[in-house]
Amino acid sequence: MTLLIGELARRTGTTERLLRYYEEQGLLSPERTPAGYRVYQDADVAQVRRIRTLLTSGLNTATIAQVLPCLRDDDGRLVPTCPQLLGELHRERDRLTGSIEALLASRALLDEVITAAPPEFAAGAERAGVGAGAA
C-alpha cells in the first residue's frame, strides 16, 4: 500500500515538514509521482518510528543515518544487526553520560547559589511562585 506524505504524517504522529526534513537528511527515500508528489510505502511507517525512537534516545540525524541500516525492529524493540554498531552506540551513550554529568554539575552549582541566599529572599521567591529548584 502506498501513502502520501499527509497520510504518513498522520500514521506516525509527526508533521509533513518533519518528514521532508528526514528525507533531506537521508533517513527516508520516498518515490515520486510524475507530478512530484512523495509516495511512501507501509514500511516507511516503521522507519519513521525507528527514527523517532533514535532521536528520543539522544542521537542526531547524522548518526541515525549511519545506524539505521544496522537495526531491525523485533516486536517494537530495536535490535542491532551489524557488529560494528555496538561500538558506535557505546560512544553515543558515553557522550550522553558526559552531558548528563555536566548538567548535574551545573545544577549543583546553581543549588549552591540558591542555598546561599538570605532566608528572606526565599520567602519572597515563594510568594512569587518560584520553586526550591533542588531535586
C-alpha positions in Angstrom: 0.0 0.0 0.0 1.3 3.4 -0.9 0.9 6.6 1.3 1.1 10.2 0.5 3.0 12.5 2.9 -0.1 13.6 4.8 -1.2 10.0 5.5 2.3 9.1 6.6 2.4 12.1 9.0 -1.0 11.1 10.4 0.0 7.4 10.9 3.3 8.3 12.6 2.1 11.3 14.7 4.6 13.6 13.0 4.4 16.5 10.6 4.9 16.7 6.9 7.6 19.2 7.4 9.5 16.8 9.7 9.1 14.0 7.1 10.6 16.3 4.4 13.5 17.0 6.8 14.1 13.3 7.4 14.3 13.0 3.6 16.8 15.8 3.4 18.9 14.1 6.0 18.8 10.8 4.0 16.7 9.0 6.6 13.7 8.4 4.2 13.7 7.9 0.4 10.2 8.2 -0.9 9.5 7.6 -4.6 7.9 10.4 -6.6 4.9 10.5 -8.8 5.2 12.2 -12.3 3.6 15.2 -10.7 6.3 15.3 -8.0 4.3 14.0 -5.0 6.2 11.9 -2.5 4.9 8.3 -2.3 5.8 6.2 0.8 5.4 2.5 1.5 3.9 0.9 4.6 7.5 0.0 5.6 8.1 3.8 6.0 5.7 3.9 8.9 8.1 1.6 10.9 11.1 3.5 9.6 9.7 6.8 10.9 9.1 5.2 14.2 12.6 3.9 14.4 13.9 7.4 13.5 11.8 8.9 16.3 13.0 6.4 18.8 16.6 7.1 18.0 16.1 10.8 18.1 14.4 10.4 21.5 17.4 8.4 22.7 19.6 11.4 22.0 21.2 10.5 18.6 21.5 13.2 16.0 20.3 12.6 12.4 23.8 12.1 11.0 24.4 9.3 13.5 20.9 7.9 12.8 21.6 7.8 9.1 24.7 5.6 9.9 23.0 3.2 12.3 19.6 2.7 10.7 20.8 0.2 8.1 22.1 -1.9 11.0 18.9 -2.1 13.0 15.8 -4.3 12.8 12.6 -4.0 14.6 11.8 -7.0 16.8 8.3 -6.5 18.3 8.9 -2.8 18.8 12.4 -3.3 20.1 15.4 -2.1 18.0 18.0 -4.9 17.6 21.5 -4.3 16.2 22.3 -6.4 13.1 25.9 -5.2 12.5 28.7 -5.9 14.9 30.3 -2.5 14.4 27.1 -0.8 15.5 27.7 -1.6 19.2 30.9 0.4 19.3 29.1 3.5 17.8 26.2 3.1 20.3 28.6 2.8 23.2 30.3 6.0 22.1 27.0 7.8 21.9 26.0 6.5 25.3 29.3 7.8 26.7 28.6 11.2 25.1 25.2 11.3 26.7 26.6 10.3 30.1 29.1 13.2 29.8 26.3 15.6 29.0 24.2 14.3 32.0 27.2 14.7 34.3 27.8 18.2 33.1 24.2 19.2 33.6 24.2 17.7 37.1 27.3 19.7 38.0 25.7 22.8 36.7 22.6 22.2 38.7 24.7 21.6 41.8 26.4 25.0 41.3 23.0 26.6 41.0 21.8 24.9 44.1 24.9 26.3 46.0 24.0 29.8 44.9 20.3 29.3 45.7 21.1 28.0 49.2 23.5 30.8 49.9 20.6 33.4 49.6 19.4 35.0 52.8 16.3 33.4 54.2 14.2 36.5 53.5 14.9 36.0 49.7 13.4 32.5 49.9 10.2 33.9 51.4 10.0 36.4 48.6 10.6 33.7 46.0 7.8 31.5 47.4 5.4 34.4 47.2 6.4 34.9 43.6 5.6 31.2 42.9 9.3 30.2 42.4 10.1 26.6 43.5 13.0 25.5 45.5 14.7 24.0 42.5 16.7 21.3 44.2 15.8 17.7 43.2 
